[in-house]
């Protein structure tokens, strides 16, 4: 499968601001089989979802909700979700827009 890169790349603390892949997904892309590539794109685009993003209302995907032991969001810098009431995961776009969790708060 062709890369989903849209040439608007900027690493926003572990997630691309253009295609919303994690840096790990970008690095591993050419080693992924086509099924994994398609699944990743469908998850990013909301064609495969496990729930609705509590901020924007669009489809979102959580690997843990899908039965995996870790999630794609573990690969990016931790975001400050303290103002978000819903326990559900956010979509990649909304999560990438949140400020980073400060080191002080991470220790508290």
C-alpha positions as CSV (number, residue, x, y, z in Angstrom):
1,X,0.0,0.0,0.0
2,X,1.2,3.5,-0.8
3,X,2.1,5.7,2.2
4,X,-0.7,7.9,3.6
5,X,1.7,10.8,3.9
6,X,0.2,14.0,2.7
7,X,3.5,16.0,2.8
8,X,2.3,18.1,5.7
9,X,4.4,16.3,8.2
10,X,5.3,17.7,11.6
11,X,6.1,15.5,14.6
12,X,3.8,16.7,17.3
13,X,5.3,14.9,20.2
14,X,5.0,11.4,18.7
15,X,2.1,11.9,16.2
16,X,2.3,13.3,12.7
17,X,0.1,16.4,12.2
18,X,-0.4,15.5,8.6
19,X,-1.5,11.8,8.5
20,X,-1.9,11.2,12.3
21,X,0.3,8.1,12.3
22,X,2.5,7.7,15.3
23,X,6.3,7.9,14.7
24,X,6.5,4.1,15.3
25,X,3.8,3.5,12.6
26,X,5.7,5.7,10.2
27,X,9.0,4.0,10.9
28,X,7.5,0.5,10.7
29,X,5.3,1.3,7.6
30,X,7.3,-0.4,4.9
31,X,7.7,-3.6,7.1
32,X,4.0,-3.9,7.8
33,X,2.0,-6.2,5.7
34,X,-0.8,-4.7,3.6
35,X,-3.5,-5.8,6.0
36,X,-1.9,-4.0,8.9
37,X,-1.4,-0.9,6.7
38,X,-5.0,-0.9,5.7
39,X,-6.2,-1.4,9.2
40,X,-4.0,1.4,10.5
41,X,-5.4,3.8,7.8
42,X,-9.0,2.7,8.5
43,X,-8.5,3.3,12.2
44,X,-7.1,6.8,11.6
45,X,-9.9,7.7,9.2
46,X,-12.6,6.3,11.4
47,X,-13.7,3.6,9.1
48,X,-12.8,1.1,11.9
49,X,-13.7,2.3,15.3
50,X,-14.3,1.1,18.8
51,X,-16.1,4.2,20.1
52,X,-16.9,7.9,19.5
53,X,-14.4,10.6,20.5
54,X,-15.8,12.5,23.4
55,X,-14.4,15.8,22.1
56,X,-15.4,15.9,18.4
57,X,-17.9,13.1,18.2
58,X,-16.1,11.4,15.3
59,X,-15.3,7.7,15.3
60,X,-12.1,6.8,17.3
61,X,-10.1,3.6,17.8
62,X,-8.6,2.2,20.9
63,X,-6.4,-0.9,20.6
64,X,-7.2,-2.0,24.2
65,X,-10.9,-1.8,23.5
66,X,-10.2,-3.9,20.4
67,X,-8.5,-6.6,22.6
68,X,-4.8,-5.7,22.5
69,X,-2.7,-5.3,25.6
70,X,-1.3,-1.8,24.6
71,X,-2.6,1.1,22.5
72,X,-1.2,3.3,19.8
73,X,-1.5,6.3,22.2
74,X,1.1,4.7,24.5
75,X,3.7,5.5,21.7
76,X,3.2,9.3,21.9
77,X,4.0,11.9,24.6
78,X,1.4,12.0,27.3
79,X,-1.2,14.7,26.9
80,X,-3.0,16.7,29.6
81,X,-6.5,15.2,29.6
82,X,-7.4,16.6,33.0
83,X,-10.2,18.8,31.6
84,X,-11.9,15.9,29.8
85,X,-14.7,14.3,31.8
86,X,-15.2,11.2,29.6
87,X,-13.0,8.1,30.3
88,X,-13.1,7.1,26.6
89,X,-10.1,7.6,24.4
90,X,-9.9,10.5,22.0
91,X,-9.4,10.3,18.3
92,X,-5.9,10.9,17.0
93,X,-6.6,14.4,15.8
94,X,-8.1,15.6,19.1
95,X,-5.4,13.9,21.2
96,X,-2.7,15.4,19.1
97,X,-4.0,18.9,19.7
98,X,-3.9,18.6,23.5
99,X,-1.0,20.2,25.4
100,X,1.6,17.8,26.8
101,X,1.3,16.7,30.3
102,X,3.9,18.6,32.4
103,X,6.6,16.7,34.2
104,X,5.4,18.0,37.5
105,X,1.8,16.6,36.9
106,X,3.3,13.3,35.7
107,X,5.1,12.9,39.0
108,X,2.1,13.9,41.2
